[in-house]
Amino acid sequence: MAAEGAGAEGTGARLRRLRLAAGISARELAKRAGLTPGFISHIELGRAEPSLGTLRVILGELGSTLGRFFADDEVGDGKRKAEDRVVVRAAEMVDIARIGGGIRWLSATAGMGIREFQMMREIYPPGADTGERAYSHEGVEAGICVRGKMEIWVAGRKHLVQKGDGYCFKSAMPHRFRNPGAATAEIVSVNAPASI
């Protein structure tokens, strides 16, 4: 399945533009991210899809986040400044996980000019996984499972949360998420400071 668009351009094209703007070669980016230059090339050409964890690592090396990477240049109808907005309609939320696997991370705060935290509605189809490679970043994250069940791997330990259960951990600990169930799972989460 090809990567879905990031704004008007595809994920690979946007990644390439970001890498070139940073003045980093594909080889150097691969080295920094612990990947092969061929894999970076395949992503940029739309021939490969990185896991969410891998994309976060790549973007971190480029000084960006998933939220900034996938946010459109304009907010809503373009007539209001981000800081003047109060309500973000479901259709206006930025989907910052628009890469394979069917995972959707809908941000209520991307494009709002808020850096203190990131609020998301995370949707994981059956079997969806953020990737075998755990990722980490600064801050803390917490959430509540509102549908289905999720495995949350933190520092190599598996934790199962089901509808109604909550979680909280320091984001510096390597972590990943996986839906082990036969039904779609959904989490409402917050990251502080905004790191996605």
C-alpha positions as CSV (number, residue, x, y, z in Angstrom):
1,M,0.0,0.0,0.0
2,A,1.5,3.3,-1.0
3,A,1.9,6.0,1.6
4,E,-0.9,8.4,1.7
5,G,-0.4,12.1,1.0
6,A,1.0,14.5,3.5
7,G,-0.8,17.6,2.5
8,A,-0.7,18.1,-1.3
9,E,2.4,16.0,-1.7
10,G,3.2,12.4,-0.7
11,T,5.0,11.4,2.4
12,G,8.2,10.5,0.5
13,A,8.3,13.8,-1.5
14,R,7.7,15.8,1.6
15,L,10.4,13.9,3.5
16,R,12.9,14.5,0.6
17,R,12.0,18.2,0.5
18,L,12.5,18.5,4.3
19,R,15.9,16.6,4.1
20,L,17.1,18.8,1.3
21,A,16.1,21.9,3.2
22,A,18.1,20.7,6.1
23,G,21.1,20.2,3.8
24,I,21.5,16.6,4.8
25,S,22.4,13.8,2.3
26,A,20.3,10.6,2.3
27,R,23.4,8.7,3.4
28,E,24.0,11.1,6.4
29,L,20.3,10.9,7.4
30,A,20.4,7.1,7.2
31,K,23.5,7.0,9.4
32,R,22.0,9.3,12.0
33,A,18.7,7.4,12.1
34,G,20.3,4.0,12.1
35,L,18.9,3.0,8.7
36,T,20.3,2.2,5.3
37,P,20.6,4.9,2.6
38,G,18.6,2.6,0.3
39,F,15.7,2.5,2.7
40,I,15.7,6.4,2.9
41,S,15.7,6.4,-0.9
42,H,12.8,4.0,-1.1
43,I,10.8,6.0,1.3
44,E,11.4,9.2,-0.7
45,L,10.5,7.5,-3.9
46,G,7.2,6.1,-2.4
47,R,8.4,2.5,-2.7
48,A,8.6,1.8,1.1
49,E,6.6,2.9,4.1
50,P,8.4,3.5,7.4
51,S,6.7,2.5,10.6
52,L,5.5,5.4,12.8
53,G,8.4,4.8,15.2
54,T,10.9,4.9,12.3
55,L,9.4,8.0,10.8
56,R,9.5,9.7,14.2
57,V,13.2,8.9,14.4
58,I,13.9,10.2,10.9
59,L,11.9,13.4,11.5
60,G,13.7,13.9,14.8
61,E,17.0,13.9,12.9
62,L,15.6,16.5,10.7
63,G,14.4,18.7,13.6
64,S,10.7,18.0,12.9
65,T,7.8,16.1,14.4
66,L,4.9,14.1,13.0
67,G,2.5,16.9,13.8
68,R,4.6,19.5,11.9
69,F,5.3,17.1,9.1
70,F,1.7,16.3,8.4
71,A,0.0,19.6,9.3
72,D,-1.3,21.6,6.4
73,D,0.1,25.1,5.9
74,E,-3.3,26.7,6.5
75,V,-5.4,26.1,9.6
76,G,-9.1,25.4,9.0
77,D,-10.6,27.8,6.5
78,G,-7.5,30.0,6.6
79,K,-9.4,33.0,7.9
80,R,-8.5,32.6,11.5
81,K,-5.2,32.6,13.2
82,A,-4.3,29.3,15.0
83,E,-4.3,31.0,18.4
84,D,-7.8,32.4,17.8
85,R,-9.3,29.0,17.4
86,V,-11.2,27.2,20.2
87,V,-13.0,24.3,18.6
88,V,-11.4,21.9,16.2
89,R,-14.1,19.9,14.3
90,A,-13.6,16.2,13.7
91,A,-13.1,16.9,10.0
92,E,-10.4,19.5,10.7
93,M,-8.2,17.3,12.9
94,V,-4.8,16.7,11.4
95,D,-4.1,13.0,10.7
96,I,-0.5,12.8,11.7
97,A,-0.1,9.0,11.2
98,R,-1.0,8.8,7.5
99,I,1.3,6.1,6.6
100,G,0.5,2.4,6.1
101,G,-1.0,0.0,8.6
102,G,-4.3,1.9,8.9
103,I,-3.2,3.6,12.2
104,R,-4.7,7.1,12.5
105,W,-3.5,9.7,15.0
106,L,-5.9,12.6,14.8
107,S,-4.5,15.7,16.5
108,A,-6.8,18.2,18.1
109,T,-3.8,20.6,18.6
110,A,-1.5,20.3,15.5
111,G,-1.6,23.6,13.7
112,M,-3.0,25.5,16.7
113,G,0.3,27.0,17.8
114,I,0.4,25.0,21.0
115,R,3.7,23.6,22.1
116,E,2.9,22.7,25.7
117,F,1.1,19.5,24.9
118,Q,-0.3,17.4,22.0
119,M,-3.9,16.0,22.3
120,M,-4.8,13.1,20.0
121,R,-7.4,10.5,19.2
122,E,-5.5,7.4,18.2
123,I,-7.2,4.6,16.2
124,Y,-5.6,1.2,15.6
125,P,-7.2,-1.4,13.4
126,P,-6.8,-5.1,14.5
127,G,-3.1,-6.1,14.4
128,A,-1.9,-2.5,13.9
129,D,1.5,-1.8,15.3
130,T,3.6,1.4,15.5
131,G,6.6,-0.8,14.6
132,E,8.9,-3.3,16.2
133,R,11.4,-0.5,16.7
134,A,10.5,1.3,19.9
135,Y,10.9,5.1,19.9
136,S,11.4,7.7,22.6
137,H,11.3,11.4,23.0
138,E,11.2,14.0,25.8
139,G,8.3,14.6,28.1
140,V,5.5,12.4,29.4
141,E,2.5,10.8,27.7
142,A,-0.8,9.6,29.1
143,G,-4.0,8.2,27.7
144,I,-7.3,6.4,28.2
145,C,-8.4,3.4,26.2
146,V,-11.9,4.3,25.0
147,R,-12.5,1.2,22.7
148,G,-11.0,-2.2,22.3
149,K,-7.7,-3.2,23.9
150,M,-4.0,-2.2,23.3
151,E,-0.6,-3.5,24.2
152,I,1.7,-0.7,25.3
153,W,5.4,-1.7,25.4
154,V,7.4,0.5,27.7
155,A,11.1,-0.1,28.4
156,G,10.7,-3.7,27.0
157,R,7.7,-4.6,29.2
158,K,4.3,-5.3,27.8
159,H,1.2,-3.7,29.4
160,L,-2.3,-4.5,28.3
161,V,-5.0,-1.7,28.6
162,Q,-8.6,-2.3,27.8
163,K,-11.6,0.1,27.5
164,G,-11.7,2.4,30.5
165,D,-8.0,1.7,31.5
166,G,-5.5,4.6,31.5
167,Y,-1.7,4.7,31.3
168,C,1.1,7.2,31.9
169,F,4.8,7.0,31.4
170,K,7.9,9.1,30.8
171,S,8.4,9.3,27.0
172,A,12.2,9.0,27.3
173,M,11.6,5.3,27.9
174,P,11.5,3.4,24.6
175,H,7.8,2.6,23.7
176,R,5.5,1.2,21.1
177,F,1.8,0.5,20.7
178,R,0.1,-2.6,19.2
179,N,-3.6,-3.7,18.9
180,P,-3.6,-7.4,19.6
181,G,-7.4,-7.7,19.4
182,A,-9.9,-8.6,16.6
183,A,-11.6,-5.2,16.9
184,T,-10.5,-1.7,16.3
185,A,-9.0,0.0,19.4
186,E,-9.1,3.7,20.2
187,I,-7.1,5.8,22.7
188,V,-7.4,9.5,23.7
189,S,-3.9,10.6,24.6
190,V,-1.8,13.6,25.5
191,N,1.9,14.2,25.1
192,A,3.6,17.0,27.0
193,P,5.4,18.9,25.7
194,A,4.2,18.4,22.1
195,S,6.6,16.0,20.5
196,I,4.6,14.6,17.7
